[in-house]
Each structure stands twice: as C-alpha cells, then as structure tokens.
Amino acid sequence: MALKKEYNGLEIAIIGMSGQFPSSETCRHFWEHLKSGTELLKTFTDDELIEKGMSVGDIQNPRYVKTVGVMDQKEYFDSSFFGYTPEEATFMEPQIRLFHQQCWAALEDAGYSSAIDKKKIGLFAGATTNDNWKVHAYSKSKDTTLDPFYLSMIIDQSFMSTLISYKLNLRGPSFYIDSACSTSLAAVHLACRSLLTRDSTIALAGGISITSKKNKGYIYEPGMISSEDGHCRAFDSKSSGTVSGEGAGVIVLKKLSDAIKDRDNIYAIIKSTSVNNDGNNKVGYTAPSVNGQAECIVTAQRLAGVDPDTINYIEAHGTGTRLGDPIEIKALNQAFAKNGQDKFCAIGSVKTNIGHLDAAAGVAGLIKTALSLTHR
C-alpha cells in the first residue's frame, strides 16, 4: 500500500502506546474514564491524612487542599523479568522501575516485543526530579551490598533511558530529556527527528512523573500555580490554578511509509513537530509567551502543509492558571488568524481529568488525542 498523495513522506505513525494514570492502570481504562468525563483526582479524608502522619492543625488550615492525582499500583515491579535482583529493585528510583514496564508494554502493544533484536529502536524520555528518593536511598545504603557507583546510577532518574536501553537491548539512540513540563513532548519531537534521519527505525518516546513522598495535598497560595478548590478548570472563568498528578506514558513511533509497508496498527499520524524557546521575550522565567507559542504553532502548521482552517480540535497545555490559559488562547488566536475571519476550533486539556503530570503531561494529552482519533 502506497502513501496517499496528501502525504509528503515526513509523517510519523503512532503504532503502539502504554500508559498509567490516576485511577487508570492502562490506556484502555484511561479511555473509559475520558469517555465518561470523569475527574480522576483523589480528595483525601481527614482520617486518611492523619494516617499519613499529618497533624490535625495542618488539616484544619482553611487554605489546605486535600486533593492530588494519585497513580495506583506504582510500587510493584517484576524485577526478575528485567534481570534485576530484589536488592537492586529495592533501591532503584521508582520512576525508573515503572518506566521499564511501560516501555515493554508499549512495544508489546505495537507488536515488536519479540523483534527487538531485529530493529534499531531509540528511546527518548524524561522524568520528574526526585531528590527525596536519593536521600532515602543513601540513608539506607549502609545496609546494602551494592557497589556504590552502581547504586548512584539506579537511584538517579537521569539514568533511566540508558538503563532501560541496556536491559531491553535497544540499540538506537538513548536520551534522557529534561525540559520541565514539556519534557515528554520534547521527547516525541526528538524521536520523530531520529526516525526521519534514520538513526532509529522504531522510537519510544514519553515521560513519567511519580513521587516517593506521601501524597497529602498542598497549601493554596494566592497567585501561585496551585488551584484554590482542588479542581483544574482549564479555560474556565472559575479557574484558579492546577492540581498535581502522577502518571506515565510511552508511545511507539515509526515512519508512516514503513508502518504502512509493515502493516502495523496505526493509532494516529504525526504530520509535523516543532520546538522553540521564548528567550527573554516574556515577563518572567516561568511565564509563557504569546509570540513564542504562536511562532511554534505556525511553524508546525507549515511543516505539515496543513491549512489552519482544516484543524477542528486542539489538545492544549491548559493548566487552568489565570496567567497561562489566557496567554495560550491569545497565542492560538494569533497563530490561527486569517483575514480577521471568525473560525471555530474545539479546545481541551486532559489536566481537567488527571491534573498536571509535569514530565508526563504532554504525552498524556497526546495519548488522549490519539485514542480520540482511534475511537472517532
């Protein structure tokens, strides 16, 4: 089967995926919740918070918000399957453990878990900083027989990609990426480039964000990023901020022409990716920029050869913050503007379901969108 005439040969196919999100152990569970519009954030009871070690005084603080997006089953790891000893698994940073399983599950979903040795598979991924785990691991290290140098690697999330590539025998490029909450989409961008330059014939891309701290909610601070009421209300007049969540997602990518030739299952097609940086053209380091976002969107549209008028849905960053959301909408309006005509395009953000997943935020939205296309 040949490429359709509207394709230019630069398209990338999503041929496999795996994910674990709040109250969603798999992408199938995730989709069922998305269909029903379920908010998957957990609000702790006072008894649960007391059991976690919080004081009654802290719980009764009127600014204390008892809500967070909690991922279940995150403590489990089949260490022997990946060739680790129980002692190694005990000390290994939890995000590294779980991401091993997500990468394997994604390869299985794509149908390539038994063909790893025959392919040049790249891995592009990132995780949330977890200094708390390092403190914990080093405090217990006097009891371990593990080599100190090896211990220093398995407790550090920045070794995640190369450790997994070693254990799964992935022989394409292996990069750990850290660009804050754009990490997993930056990983997708680099994975697509790796496929187009033939550094990889298949590429895994994604991110993970789980915490080893006990999930207890947060103190609401006016003007900061966190929500006042424990809900993320993206693009809503009632929005007051975001809520943190845990999650992990991996997609398997392949050049569309190769995927068609090999008769792979195709969830969705990435027609282009683009990335840039605002520099200092914004009010502060953590603030978003209208022009930077608009320029990036326009570049992606041009690379894809897509008329903005033909786009009818956008999965946005959409944190629900009073600063970020209006800037994102203004940038989209600027990027999609054409002769001053009014146009309609639906917009959404998966953060209203699961909260802000930090390093895994982008891939969660991409998986949501790919599932939406798959299920029409």
ABEGO torsion letter per residue (X at the ends): XBBBAABAGABBBBABBBBBBBGBABAAAAAAAAAAGBBABBBBBAAAAAAAGBBAAAAABAABBABBBBBBGAABBBAAAAGBBAAAAAABBAAAAAAAAAAAAAAAAAGAAAAAAABBBBBBBBBBBBAAAAAAAAAAAAABABBAAAAAAAABAAAAAAAAAAAAGBABBBBBBBAEAAAAAAAAAAAAAAAAAGABABBBBEBBBBBABBBAEBBBBBGBABBAAGBBBBGBAABAEBBBBBEBBBBBBBBAAAAAAAGBBBABBBABBBBBBAEABBABAABBBAAAAAAAAAAAAAAAGBBAAABABBBBAGAGBAAAAAAAAAAAAAAABBGGBBBBBBBBBAAAAAEBAEAAAAAAAAAAAAAAAAAX
